[in-house]
Amino acid sequence: MTVKADTRLRRLPERGSKDLQLAHGIIDESRICHVGFTLDRQPYVVPMALGRDGDHILLHGSVVSRLMTNLADGLPCCVTITHLDGLVLARSAFNSSMNYRSLMVFGTATLVDDEAEKLRGLDMLVEHLAPGRLADLRPSTRKELNATTLLTLPLEIFSIKSRSGPPGDAKRDLNAPIWAGVIPLALTAGNPVPAPDMPADVTLPGYLKRLS
């Protein structure tokens, strides 16, 4: 099915971009996306893990998932990623804002049914979520692979919108005795919590120390 999404920014178009490398960066920094689609006239938005293979987004799920089955059959979708980088506190509520980077990707996903490509794509997903993890894991079994659907969505039709910098207050408010500025926000990893049934002699690997 051909997707004809209107990606023009009518509100604050100066915040928009079509830079593919910027899109790559937004994806690479994310561990979660939201997949929107309409099924039987009912809209849905589903949070999912993601990865990137060149100019394609990778999505995976159960073979019995209604979402994965319909996307594999060509149901149009919109994948959205948002990074909230800060609260922008102006001297008025009207001029307060947020610093952010957002990406919307429109299209139809394709089922990865080649066994070697599927295994490669799932390995890329693992490495995207926790770089270095793949070397520690046992190989997936055929039963596990058969229970998993892998989809790829091209980065062809997409829209980026972002904001950075300080608040833009009205001139009449600049001398008001009110604090104004930016409160930076970031998603950070905490200290790893071991599984309660993990043997006591298993130490924390270096790649997880770097992640946290």
N, C-alpha and C positions, 0 to 999 in steps of 0.2 A: 504494500500500500504506500502510495506517495504522500509524504508529509509536506504541507505547505504552511509552515508556521510563520506568523508575522513577528519578526524579532526587532522591529523598529522601536526605539525608545522615544516615547512622546513626552514623558515627564523627565526633565533634567537629562537630556541626551548627551551632555558633555561628560556624564559619568559612565557612559557606555564604551564598550570595546569589542572588537572582533579578533583580538590578538590570540592566535592559537597557542603560543608559548605561555601566555598568561593563563589560558584555560588549562594547559597541562599543569601549571603550578598550583592552581586551585584544587585540581583533582588530587595531585600528589600529596598535598598537605592534609587531605581529608581522609577520614576513616568511615564516614557514613554519608549517604545521600538519601534523597526522598524521591521515589518514583511515582509519578502521577499518571493516571489513565482513567478512561471511562469505560465501564462494562455494563451493558443492559441499562444505559442512560443514567447510571449511578457513578459519580466521580469517586475515586479512591486515591489516597496518597500513602505510600508504604515506605517506611524507613528500611534501608538495606545497606550492607557492606558493599564496598566497591574496590576496584583496582583499575589500572590503566595499562593497555598494551599499545604503545605508539599513539596513534590518533583514534583509539577506540576505548570506550569504557567497558569494563568487565563486570558482569553481575552474575550471581550464582544463587541457587536455591534448590529446594526439593523437587524431584520430578513430579510429585503429586500436587505441587503448589498451583492453585488456579492462576495466580499472577504469572508465574513462569510459563505455564502452558499457553496462556493467551498471548503473552509477549512473543513467544517462539512462533506462534501462528500469524504474527504480523500486526498485532494490535498496536497502534501508535501510542507513544508514551512521551513523557517529559521528565528528565532526570535533573534534579535541582540540588546544588551544593551551596552552602552559605558558611562563611567564616565571619564571626562577629569579633571585630578587632578593638572596639572601644565604645564607651558611652560619651557622646559629645554633649556637654552641658553648657548651654548658652544662658544668657541672662533673662531669657523668656522661654516659656514652654514651646511657643511657636517655632523658634529658631533652634531648639535642641534637636539632636539627631543621633546617628550612630555611624561609626566607621566600620566598613564591612567590605567583603568581596563575595560576589555571588555569581553563579554560573547556571544557566538553564540550557540543557541540550535536548533537542527535539528529534524524533525519528522513529524508526522501527528497528527493533533488535533482531539479531540473527542467531540461530541456534548453532553452537559449536559441536558438531557431531563427529569430527575426526578425532580419534582416540588420542593421538599424540598431541594435537593442538589443544584438546580439552585438558589433558594433564598439564601441559605447559601453562595454560591460562589459569588453572587452579593454583599451580605453584606460584604464579605471579601475584595472585590474590593474597596468598599466605605471606609472601615477602612484603607486600604493600602494607599489610596490617601490622606486622612485627618483623622488620628487617633482620635477617639472620636466623629466623625461626626454622626455616625449611630444613636446614642442615641437621637439626636436632630430631626431626620427626621421622617416624617410620613411613615407608611408602603407603599410599592409599591402596586399599584392597579393590578388587574389581567390583565387589558388591557396593562399596562406598561410592565408587565412580559412577556406577549405574544408577545410584539413588540420587545423583546430583545433576542438575541442569546448569550449563554454562551458556550465557548469552553475551554477545558483543554488540555495542551500540556505537556507530561512527560519530566522530566529532566533525560533522559537516554543517548542521544547522544549529547554531548556538548563539547565546547572547550573554555578555558579561556586563555587570554593573557594579560599581564600587564607589566608595567614598573614603577619603582620608583627610587628615588635617584638623585644625582647630574649628571652633564654632564660628559662624558668620552672623554676628549680632547686628541688629539695626543700629545706626549711628546714635539715635536718641537714647540707646540703652548702655552705651559704652562706659559711661561714668557712674552707672548704678553700683552701689556697694554690695555686689553679688559675685560670689566666686564663679568663674567660668573657665572651661578648659576641657580636657579629655581624660577619662579614666580608661587606661588600656585594659583590654581583656584578652585572655589567651587560654586555650585548652592545653593543660599540661598533665603528664603522667605522674602518678604518685608512686610510692614505694610498693613493689610487688608483694602480694599476699600469697604465700604458698598454699597449695591444696592440703586439706587436713590429713589426707591419706598418702601424702608423698613421703618416700623413705627419707630418713634424717640425713643420709650421706649425700643426697643430691644437692649440689650447690647452685646458686643463681648464676646463669650464664652471663658472659660479658655483654652480649648484645642487649639483654634486658636491663642490665645496669645502665647502659648508655641510653636506652629508651626512657628510663625513669629519672 
